[in-house]
Amino acid sequence: MDAPGTRAPTPPRQATIDRRTAETAIHAELLLDGTGQVQVATGIGFLDHMLTALGRHALFDLVVEAKGDLHIDFHHTTEDVGIVLGQCLRKALGDKRGIRRYGQALIPMDEALAEAAIDISGRPFLAWSVPFARDKVGEMDTELFEEFFRAFAFNAGITLHVALKAGTNAHHVAEACFKALARSLRMAVETDPRSPDAVPSTKGVLEA
């Protein structure tokens, strides 16, 4: 039993998920209250670069190992990594007690400027307004970024808006979007010191 006036230690907000289909096999580990330590190997170099930026700027400790049907294209692996990371976030948050719930970030990357806003609402939704001036970044189709963000948002159970304010370089645009997601997530999942034990909703729950 805890001594009078003391609070029981808070369990770590973390999740591990393994997902296997005929198209992909993905292992992911997520620690929300980390230091930005990231180990990523998806077989897609640019996606690895973006996930590394996501973990570092959100201060999440993140492991992602993915094997997919890259001989076909990058679609299944990109989407399924988004699915698994979204599931990890939902699981790690538990009942969402004490979180700030909302987060937003406006991130510059040279000429690019991207904005992300999040509500950890339990109501999945993605509003995506990010045009790309070209079809690929390296070998990765730029249309797959929307697929990743949608899969992540719907499996995490969050409302997510992402908008490009300026920018033409596809690498810079994508990186600004991932970093904006990271910083808004960091804000939204933080514990609110003024309300550390309450679910931030008038309904008392944050589910669909």
C-alpha positions in Angstrom: 0.0 0.0 0.0 1.2 3.5 -0.8 2.2 5.8 2.0 -0.4 8.5 2.8 -0.1 11.5 0.4 2.0 9.6 -2.2 1.0 8.7 -5.7 1.5 5.3 -7.2 4.1 5.2 -10.0 2.6 5.8 -13.4 3.0 2.8 -15.6 5.0 3.5 -18.8 2.8 4.5 -21.8 4.0 2.0 -24.3 2.8 -0.6 -26.8 4.2 -3.4 -28.9 2.3 -4.7 -31.9 3.1 -7.4 -34.5 0.9 -7.6 -37.6 1.2 -10.1 -40.3 -0.7 -10.3 -43.6 -0.1 -11.9 -47.0 1.5 -8.6 -48.0 3.5 -7.4 -45.0 5.0 -8.4 -41.7 5.5 -5.5 -39.3 6.8 -5.3 -35.7 6.6 -2.0 -33.9 7.4 -0.7 -30.4 6.4 2.7 -29.1 7.2 4.5 -25.9 5.5 7.8 -25.6 7.6 9.3 -22.9 10.9 8.6 -24.5 13.9 10.6 -25.7 13.6 10.2 -29.5 15.6 7.0 -29.9 14.5 5.5 -33.2 15.3 2.2 -35.0 13.6 1.9 -38.3 14.0 -0.6 -41.2 11.1 -0.7 -43.6 13.0 -1.4 -46.8 11.9 2.1 -48.1 14.7 4.5 -47.5 12.7 7.7 -47.6 10.0 6.3 -45.3 12.7 5.3 -42.8 13.9 8.9 -43.0 10.5 10.3 -42.3 9.8 7.9 -39.4 13.1 8.8 -37.9 12.1 12.5 -38.0 8.7 11.6 -36.5 10.2 9.8 -33.5 12.9 12.3 -32.9 10.7 15.4 -32.9 7.8 13.7 -31.0 10.4 12.5 -28.4 9.0 9.0 -28.9 11.2 5.9 -28.6 10.3 4.0 -31.7 11.2 0.7 -33.3 9.7 -0.3 -36.6 10.7 -3.5 -38.6 8.8 -4.1 -41.8 9.0 -6.6 -44.6 6.7 -6.2 -47.4 6.0 -6.9 -51.1 8.3 -4.2 -52.3 8.7 -6.0 -55.6 5.1 -4.9 -56.4 5.3 -1.4 -55.1 5.6 0.5 -51.8 1.9 1.0 -51.2 1.2 -2.0 -48.9 4.2 -1.5 -46.7 3.6 2.3 -46.3 0.0 1.9 -45.5 0.5 -1.0 -43.1 3.2 0.8 -41.2 0.7 3.6 -40.7 -1.8 1.1 -39.5 0.5 -0.5 -36.9 1.9 2.9 -35.6 -1.7 4.1 -35.2 -2.6 1.0 -33.3 0.5 1.5 -31.1 -0.5 5.0 -30.3 -4.0 4.1 -29.4 -2.8 1.2 -27.2 -0.1 3.3 -25.5 -2.6 6.0 -24.6 -5.0 3.7 -22.8 -8.0 5.6 -21.5 -6.2 8.9 -22.4 -6.5 10.1 -18.8 -4.4 13.2 -18.1 -3.4 14.1 -21.7 -3.7 17.5 -23.2 -5.7 16.0 -26.1 -5.1 18.8 -28.6 -1.9 19.6 -30.4 -0.8 21.8 -33.3 2.4 22.7 -35.0 3.5 25.0 -37.9 6.8 23.7 -39.2 9.1 25.4 -41.8 11.5 23.3 -43.9 13.4 25.8 -46.1 10.8 27.1 -48.6 8.1 24.6 -47.3 5.7 25.4 -44.5 3.3 22.7 -43.2 0.7 22.7 -40.4 -0.7 19.8 -38.5 -3.5 19.9 -35.9 -4.6 16.9 -33.8 -7.5 16.0 -31.6 -7.1 12.7 -29.8 -10.8 12.4 -29.9 -11.6 8.7 -30.5 -13.2 9.9 -33.8 -10.9 9.0 -36.7 -10.7 11.6 -39.5 -8.0 13.0 -41.9 -8.2 16.3 -43.7 -5.3 16.3 -46.1 -4.4 19.4 -48.2 -0.9 18.8 -49.3 -0.2 19.1 -53.0 3.1 17.8 -54.4 4.8 19.2 -57.5 6.1 15.9 -58.6 5.1 12.2 -58.4 8.1 10.8 -56.5 10.7 11.5 -53.9 13.5 9.2 -54.8 11.7 5.9 -55.4 8.7 6.7 -53.2 5.4 7.8 -54.8 4.3 11.1 -53.1 0.7 10.0 -53.1 1.7 7.4 -50.5 2.2 10.1 -47.8 -1.6 10.7 -47.7 -2.1 6.9 -47.4 0.3 6.7 -44.4 -1.3 9.7 -42.6 -4.8 8.3 -43.2 -3.9 4.8 -42.0 -2.2 6.3 -38.9 -5.1 8.7 -38.0 -7.8 6.1 -38.5 -6.1 3.4 -36.5 -5.0 5.8 -33.7 -8.5 7.1 -33.4 -7.5 10.7 -33.9 -8.8 13.7 -35.9 -5.9 15.0 -37.9 -5.6 18.0 -40.2 -2.5 18.5 -42.3 -2.1 21.4 -44.7 0.7 22.8 -46.8 1.0 26.6 -46.5 4.0 27.0 -48.9 6.6 24.9 -50.7 7.5 23.2 -53.9 10.4 20.8 -53.1 8.7 17.4 -52.6 11.4 16.3 -50.1 10.9 19.5 -48.0 7.1 19.3 -48.2 7.0 15.7 -46.9 9.5 16.3 -44.2 7.7 19.4 -43.0 4.5 17.4 -42.8 6.0 14.6 -40.7 7.7 17.0 -38.4 4.5 18.9 -38.0 2.8 15.6 -37.1 5.5 14.9 -34.6 5.4 18.2 -32.8 1.6 18.2 -32.6 1.6 14.6 -31.3 4.2 15.6 -28.7 1.9 18.4 -27.5 -1.3 16.3 -27.5 0.0 13.3 -25.6 1.7 15.3 -22.9 0.3 15.0 -19.4 -1.5 18.2 -18.4 -0.1 19.2 -15.0 -3.3 21.0 -14.2 -5.5 18.0 -14.8 -3.3 14.9 -14.6 -6.1 12.4 -13.5 -9.0 13.5 -15.7 -10.1 12.4 -19.2 -10.2 15.7 -21.1 -13.8 15.4 -22.3 -17.1 16.6 -21.0 -18.4 13.1 -21.7 -15.8 11.5 -19.4 -14.5 9.2 -22.2 -12.5 9.7 -25.4 -13.8 7.0 -27.7 -15.9 6.9 -30.8 
